[in-house]
Amino acid sequence: MTGHRHPGDKVDMTTGSIMGKVLLFALPIVLGNVLQQLYTTVDTLVVGRYCGYTSLAAMGTSSQPVEVLLCVFLGIGTGVSILVSQYAGAGEQGRMRELCRTAVSFVYLCGVPVGVLGIACAPAILRFMGVPADAYGPALVYTRIVLCGTLGNIGYNMNAGILRGMGDSQASLWFLVVSCVTNIVLDLVFVAGMGMDVGGAALATAIAFYLSWLVSTLYIRRRFAALRFPFVPTGFSGEEMRRIVSIGLPIGLNNSLYSFGHMAMQTMVNAQGSVFMAGASVAGRITNLSNIAISALSSAATTFSGQNYGAHDFERLRRGHVVIPLASGVITFVFGLLFLSVRLPVLRIFTQESDVLYYADRYVSIVVLSQWAFAVFNAIVCFVNGVGRVRYTTVVNLLMLWAVRIPSAYVISRFFDGTFIMVAMPISFVFGMLCMIGYYVFCADWRKLIATSGPARA
């Protein structure tokens, strides 16, 4: 299956110490998440230093509509990762080849239309979000240019999902190193050197997307030669496409609706004015860094459960379904304490505006210590998704946002001080965590699966 496999390229989750394998798999993703945060951090730093707070506010609000348009397809990539992990656990090399061929076709079929649609709809979306007049122009430029990188973004994330499913979490780190260095250099050239404002930051990000996609495709073709991974579409398997959609589409729709909810939250942030918008944007750099372990351990949970489900090792599933979420919560809490202790010096790197710093400090202080609950919630969700049980997790994700976070934020902004709307986030984190723990305890289907001693049934 692997052609030129080198020792240590893959992490086999079906043997050895559970947390040892999980941490070995997660560490490169953590480092990669740091680099991904560096993308946005460098953008924020350069724009904040050279362009002013209205450009900073524009860049902060522009990320939400981009996420809405891309999340369906990134969810499909998660579905591909789940299937790859199951096929890897079962040793089904032929099905993996068909799956990869189908995934490449899917990237092209979706990447170009989504980018074009997003560029056309960007003005309407930003108006719907209530972007203030002083930030609207820069926000439109940033959104449209970033959306030009849609094909590269979807392509890279699909490739990264395939590699994670096979247990190779190290390669994506090196792809991000190359892409991040490119992004930093181009940020300085376009924004600081050429004065292109947020358009330059967006162009640097779009170019980095395409570079990551190209490098990851070349790597898969060379290192996993038996997959016969194509550059361009070479047809697809209807059966594999059906399986990708049946698992990935609920996750993708959930992600998209979740991001749409974030966009709705952003409208409430925007209603507080450009200064608060800028403060929330800067604070996001800290809160994102403080939860860098969450997505890494969640990816590890998906791969672990998928590989062991494919291998029919239900004893490891029983042990891992408790240990991994618990570890994710503890690690995230420690990261939260660390970043809370250094928040003010870090925030001052991005802006010297006293009002912006005031709101950013409040935002970070309220959110960062509650992210451990989200870490537990997300690890359980990903563990359950890894064995293909995606319906309940989709419903809980939607309820957490649409039935808890957004109504809570509305009540706070309508009847209290709107600059405290971030309090809705800890409320929703705890709700989601309790729902997923309840699934473990009370769902008969899950308890039956975990108690299985024979072959799994799809």
C-alpha positions in Angstrom: 0.0 0.0 0.0 2.7 2.5 0.8 5.4 2.1 -1.8 8.3 4.0 -0.3 7.2 3.7 3.3 9.7 4.8 5.9 9.7 3.6 9.5 7.6 6.0 11.6 5.6 7.4 8.7 2.4 5.7 9.8 0.9 5.4 13.3 -0.9 2.1 13.7 -3.6 2.8 16.2 -4.6 -0.9 16.5 -1.6 -1.9 18.6 0.5 -0.6 21.6 -0.3 2.0 24.2 -3.5 3.9 23.5 -2.4 7.4 24.7 1.2 6.8 23.5 -0.1 6.2 19.9 -2.6 9.0 20.2 0.0 11.5 21.3 2.5 10.4 18.7 -0.2 10.9 16.1 -1.5 14.2 17.5 1.9 16.0 18.1 2.5 16.8 14.4 -1.1 18.0 14.1 -0.6 20.2 17.2 2.5 21.7 15.6 0.6 22.1 12.3 -2.2 23.8 14.1 0.3 26.3 15.5 1.5 27.0 12.0 -2.1 27.4 10.8 -2.7 29.8 13.6 0.5 31.5 12.5 -1.2 32.2 9.1 -4.0 34.2 10.7 -1.7 35.6 13.4 0.8 37.0 10.9 -2.1 38.4 8.9 -3.5 40.1 12.0 -0.2 41.4 13.1 0.9 42.8 9.8 -2.6 44.3 9.1 -2.9 45.7 12.6 0.5 47.3 12.4 0.4 48.7 8.8 -3.3 49.2 8.0 -5.3 50.3 11.1 -8.2 48.9 13.1 -10.9 49.1 10.4 -8.9 46.8 8.2 -8.4 44.6 11.3 -12.1 44.5 11.8 -12.7 43.7 8.2 -10.4 40.8 8.2 -11.9 39.4 11.4 -15.5 39.4 10.0 -14.5 38.1 6.6 -13.5 34.7 7.8 -17.0 33.7 8.7 -18.6 33.7 5.2 -15.6 31.9 3.8 -16.0 29.1 6.4 -19.7 28.8 5.6 -19.0 28.1 1.9 -16.2 25.7 2.5 -17.3 23.7 5.5 -19.6 21.3 3.6 -16.7 20.2 1.5 -14.2 20.1 4.4 -16.7 17.8 6.1 -16.7 15.6 3.0 -12.9 15.4 3.5 -13.5 14.2 7.1 -15.7 11.5 5.7 -12.9 10.4 3.3 -10.5 10.3 6.3 -12.9 8.1 8.3 -13.3 5.7 5.4 -9.5 5.5 4.8 -8.9 4.7 8.4 -11.5 1.9 8.3 -10.0 0.5 5.1 -6.5 0.8 6.6 -7.6 -1.1 9.7 -9.2 -3.8 7.5 -6.2 -3.9 5.1 -8.4 -3.2 2.0 -5.9 -1.6 -0.4 -8.0 -1.8 -3.5 -10.9 0.1 -1.9 -8.4 2.7 -0.7 -7.2 3.3 -4.3 -10.8 3.7 -5.6 -11.6 6.0 -2.7 -8.6 8.3 -3.4 -9.5 8.4 -7.1 -13.0 9.4 -6.3 -11.9 12.0 -3.8 -9.7 13.8 -6.4 -12.6 14.0 -8.8 -14.7 15.4 -6.0 -12.2 18.2 -5.3 -12.4 19.5 -8.9 -16.2 19.0 -9.2 -16.8 21.2 -6.2 -13.8 23.5 -5.8 -14.3 25.7 -8.8 -18.1 26.2 -8.6 -17.9 27.0 -4.8 -15.2 29.6 -5.3 -17.2 31.3 -8.1 -20.4 31.2 -6.2 -18.7 32.7 -3.1 -17.2 35.5 -5.0 -20.5 36.4 -6.6 -22.4 36.2 -3.3 -19.9 38.0 -1.1 -21.5 41.4 -1.2 -24.9 40.1 -0.2 -23.4 38.0 2.6 -21.5 40.9 4.1 -24.6 43.1 3.9 -26.5 40.4 5.7 -23.9 40.3 8.4 -24.3 44.0 9.0 -20.7 44.9 8.4 -20.2 48.6 9.3 -19.7 51.0 6.4 -16.1 51.8 7.3 -15.1 48.1 7.2 -17.3 46.9 4.3 -14.9 47.7 1.4 -11.8 46.0 2.9 -14.0 43.1 4.0 -15.3 42.5 0.5 -11.8 42.6 -1.0 -10.4 40.2 1.6 -13.3 37.7 1.2 -13.2 37.6 -2.6 -9.5 37.2 -2.9 -9.4 34.4 -0.2 -12.2 32.6 -2.1 -10.0 32.5 -5.2 -8.0 30.0 -3.2 -11.0 27.7 -2.7 -9.8 24.9 -5.0 -6.4 24.8 -3.3 -8.0 24.9 0.2 -10.4 22.0 -0.5 -7.7 20.0 -2.3 -5.2 20.3 0.6 -7.7 19.5 3.3 -8.8 16.4 1.3 -5.2 15.2 1.0 -4.6 15.9 4.7 -7.6 13.8 5.6 -6.4 10.9 3.5 -3.0 11.0 5.1 -4.5 11.2 8.6 -6.7 8.2 7.8 -3.7 6.2 6.9 -2.0 7.2 10.2 0.5 9.6 8.7 0.1 12.9 10.6 3.7 14.0 10.1 3.6 14.9 6.5 1.0 17.7 6.8 3.3 19.4 9.3 6.0 19.8 6.7 3.5 21.0 4.1 2.4 23.7 6.5 6.0 24.7 7.2 6.5 25.5 3.5 3.1 27.2 3.2 3.5 29.2 6.4 6.9 30.6 5.4 5.5 31.5 2.0 2.5 33.2 3.7 4.8 35.2 6.0 7.1 36.4 3.3 4.2 37.3 1.0 2.4 39.2 3.8 5.5 41.3 4.3 6.0 41.9 0.6 2.3 42.6 -0.3 1.2 44.5 2.8 4.2 46.0 4.5 6.2 46.5 1.3 3.7 47.2 -1.5 0.9 48.7 0.7 -1.8 46.4 -0.6 -3.8 46.5 2.7 -6.0 43.5 3.5 -6.0 42.5 -0.2 -2.3 41.6 0.1 -2.9 39.5 3.2 -5.7 37.7 1.4 -3.6 37.1 -1.7 -0.8 35.6 0.5 -3.2 33.2 2.1 -4.7 32.1 -1.3 -1.3 31.4 -2.7 -0.4 29.4 0.4 -3.5 27.2 -0.1 -2.4 26.2 -3.6 1.2 25.5 -2.6 0.0 23.2 0.3 -2.2 21.3 -2.2 0.5 20.9 -4.7 3.1 19.7 -2.2 0.8 17.3 -0.5 -0.3 15.8 -3.9 3.4 15.2 -4.8 4.1 13.6 -1.5 1.2 11.2 -1.7 2.2 10.2 -5.2 5.8 9.5 -4.2 5.4 8.0 -0.7 2.2 6.0 -1.2 2.8 5.0 -4.8 0.5 2.0 -4.7 -2.5 4.3 -4.2 -1.8 5.6 -7.8 -3.0 9.1 -6.6 -3.8 11.3 -9.6 -3.2 15.0 -10.1 -6.4 15.5 -12.1 -9.8 13.6 -12.2 -9.6 10.1 -13.7 -13.1 9.0 -13.0 -14.8 7.8 -9.8 -16.5 4.9 -8.1 -20.2 5.4 -7.6 -20.1 3.1 -4.6 -17.3 5.0 -2.9 -18.9 8.3 -3.7 -22.1 7.1 -2.0 -20.1 6.1 1.1 -18.2 9.4 1.1 -21.4 11.3 0.9 -23.3 9.2 3.4 -20.7 9.8 6.1 -19.2 13.1 5.0 -22.3 15.0 4.0 -24.0 15.1 7.4 -20.6 16.2 8.9 -20.2 18.8 6.2 -23.8 20.2 6.5 -23.3 20.3 10.2 -20.1 22.2 9.9 -21.6 24.6 7.4 -24.7 25.3 9.5 -22.3 25.6 12.5 -20.2 28.2 10.6 -23.4 29.9 9.5 -24.2 30.2 13.1 -20.8 31.7 13.7 -21.7 34.2 11.0 -24.9 35.0 12.9 -22.8 35.4 16.0 -20.5 37.7 14.1 -23.5 39.9 13.2 -24.1 40.5 16.9 -20.4 41.3 17.3 -20.6 43.7 14.4 -23.5 45.5 16.1 -21.2 46.6 18.8 -19.1 48.6 16.4 -15.7 48.4 14.8 -13.7 48.8 18.0 -15.4 45.8 19.6 -15.0 43.9 16.3 -11.3 44.6 16.3 -11.0 43.5 19.9 -12.8 40.2 19.2 -10.6 39.6 16.1 -7.5 40.1 18.2 -8.8 37.9 21.0 -9.5 35.2 18.5 -5.8 34.8 18.0 -5.3 33.9 21.7 -8.4 31.7 22.0 -7.4 29.8 18.9 -3.9 29.2 20.1 -5.2 28.0 23.5 -7.2 25.2 21.9 -4.5 23.9 19.5 -4.6 20.5 21.1 -8.4 20.1 20.5 -8.5 19.4 16.8 -5.3 17.3 17.0 -6.6 15.0 19.7 -10.0 14.9 17.9 -8.4 13.8 14.7 -6.5 11.2 16.6 -9.8 10.0 18.1 -11.4 9.7 14.7 -8.4 7.7 13.3 -8.2 5.5 16.4 -11.8 4.6 16.4 -11.9 4.1 12.6 -8.9 1.8 12.5 -9.9 -0.3 15.5 -13.5 -0.5 14.2 -12.1 -1.7 10.9 -9.9 -4.2 12.7 -12.9 -5.3 14.9 -10.9 -4.6 18.1 -13.7 -3.6 20.4 -11.7 -3.9 23.5 -9.4 -1.0 22.4 -12.5 0.9 21.5 -13.9 0.4 25.0 -10.7 1.7 26.5 -10.1 4.6 24.1 -13.6 6.0 24.2 -13.0 7.3 27.7 -9.2 7.9 27.8 -9.0 10.1 24.8 -11.7 12.6 25.6 -10.4 12.9 29.2 -6.9 13.6 28.0 -8.1 16.2 25.6 -10.0 18.1 28.3 -7.0 18.1 30.7 -4.5 19.2 28.0 -6.7 22.0 26.8 -7.3 23.2 30.4 -3.5 23.4 30.9 -3.1 25.3 27.6 -5.8 27.7 28.7 -4.0 28.5 31.9 -0.8 29.1 30.0 -2.3 31.5 27.5 -4.4 33.3 30.1 -1.2 34.1 32.1 0.4 35.8 29.1 -2.6 37.3 27.4 -1.9 41.0 27.9 1.7 41.0 26.5 0.5 38.9 23.5 -2.5 41.2 22.8 -0.3 44.3 22.8 1.7 42.8 20.0 -1.3 43.1 17.7 -2.6 46.5 18.7 -1.8 49.5 21.0 -5.4 50.9 20.9 -6.5 51.0 24.5 -10.2 50.4 23.8 -9.5 47.4 21.5 -7.2 45.9 24.2 -9.9 46.3 26.8 -12.5 44.3 24.8 -9.9 41.7 23.7 -8.8 41.1 27.3 -12.4 40.6 28.5 -13.1 38.2 25.6 -10.0 36.1 26.2 -10.6 35.9 30.0 -14.2 34.7 29.6 -13.7 32.1 26.9 -10.3 30.5 27.4 -10.9 28.7 30.7 -14.1 27.0 29.4 -12.5 25.5 26.3 -11.7 22.3 28.2 -15.4 21.4 28.0 -15.4 21.9 24.3 -12.3 19.6 24.1 -14.2 16.8 25.8 -17.2 17.3 23.7 -15.3 17.4 20.4 -13.2 14.3 21.2 -16.3 12.3 21.9 -18.0 13.5 18.7 -15.0 12.6 16.6 -14.7 9.2 18.3 -18.3 8.4 17.5 -18.0 9.7 14.0 -15.0 7.4 13.4 -17.2 4.3 13.5 -19.7 6.0 11.2 -22.4 7.0 13.8 -22.8 10.6 12.6 -26.5 11.3 13.1 -26.6 12.0 16.8 -23.4 14.0 16.7 -24.8 16.2 13.9 -28.0 16.9 15.9 -26.1 17.8 19.1 -23.7 20.1 17.2 -26.7 22.0 15.7 -28.5 22.2 19.0 -25.4 23.4 20.8 -25.1 26.4 18.4 -28.7 27.1 17.3 -30.6 26.2 20.5 -28.1 27.3 23.0 -25.3 29.6 21.9 -27.1 32.0 19.5 -30.2 32.4 21.8 -28.0 33.0 24.8 -26.0 35.6 22.8 -29.2 37.3 21.7 -30.5 37.5 25.2 -27.2 38.9 26.5 -27.0 41.5 23.6 -30.7 42.4 23.8 -31.2 42.7 27.6 -27.7 43.1 29.0 -24.4 44.5 27.8 -23.8 43.3 24.2 -20.0 43.3 24.8 -20.5 40.3 27.0 -22.0 38.1 24.3 -19.0 35.8 24.4 -20.5 34.4 27.7 -22.7 32.3 25.4 -19.7 30.2 24.3 -19.0 28.6 27.7 -22.7 27.9 28.1 -22.8 26.1 24.8 -19.6 24.2 25.5 -21.0 22.7 28.7 -24.3 21.8 27.1 -22.5 19.9 24.2 -20.2 18.1 26.6 -23.1 16.9 28.8 -25.1 15.7 25.7 -22.2 13.6 24.4 -21.5 12.1 27.8 -25.2 11.3 27.9 -24.8 9.5 24.6 -22.1 7.3 26.0 -24.1 6.4 29.1 -27.7 6.1 27.7 -27.5 5.3 24.0 -28.3 1.5 23.6 -26.8 1.4 20.1 -23.4 2.7 21.4 -23.4 0.5 24.5 -24.1 -2.5 22.3 -21.3 -1.6 19.9 -18.7 -1.1 22.7 -19.8 -4.4 24.3 -19.3 -6.3 21.0 -16.8 -9.1 21.0 -17.3 -10.4 17.5 -17.0 -8.9 14.0 -18.5 -5.4 13.6 -21.6 -4.8 11.6 -21.9 -1.6 9.5 
